Amino acid sequence: LLDPGLAFGTGTHPTTALCLEWLATAKLQGLRIIDYGCGSGILAIAAAKLGARLVWAVDNDPQALQATRVNAEKNGVAICEGEVDAHLSPGIFISLPDDRRDFTADLLLANILARPLIEFAAYFATLVRPERHIILSGILAGQVEDVRAAYATDFVLAPPVIRDGWARLEGRRKSAMV
């Protein structure tokens, strides 16, 4: 059950569908997940419904966070119980509350645009635990190599999955240096 309100994300756009398909095949039980650029909350809610322990839904748009909260409630995902924790980011970067400063995720989902994905590559690496996953979407097929290059330092990326001219990249964060 989803009402995007003034936010993005109904599940019909190829980028969202590509992310939902990946989530549907992943083992999410007990994972800590960040949905960066959560929009309507569709990916965060799906992750919670599929067994994630904690989903940190982040957006810089207060209307998106309101839509996420409403949609989470409609779908029986209790924000107050910690399944989905919607958080407003000041500006673009997320600023975790003091009690979550050391928060790292088992999976970071970012279905935004290629330019911010490229700009946030190093920052996202600090949010993903070593050997854990990142899913990137919102990328036009012609932008894949630029995004891949931005993530090459910290992630090993699989070949892209392309649909209707849009791409999804899946990666695993490299092991921490000893």
Salt bridges, closest charged atoms under 4 A:
GLU21 OE1 - ARG163 NH2 2.84
ASP85 OD2 - ARG100 NH1 3.25
ASP98 OD1 - ARG101 NH2 3.07
ASP106 OD1 - ARG129 NH1 2.35
ASP106 OD1 - ARG132 NE 3.67
GLU119 OE2 - ARG115 NE 3.08
GLU170 OE2 - HIS133 NE2 3.45
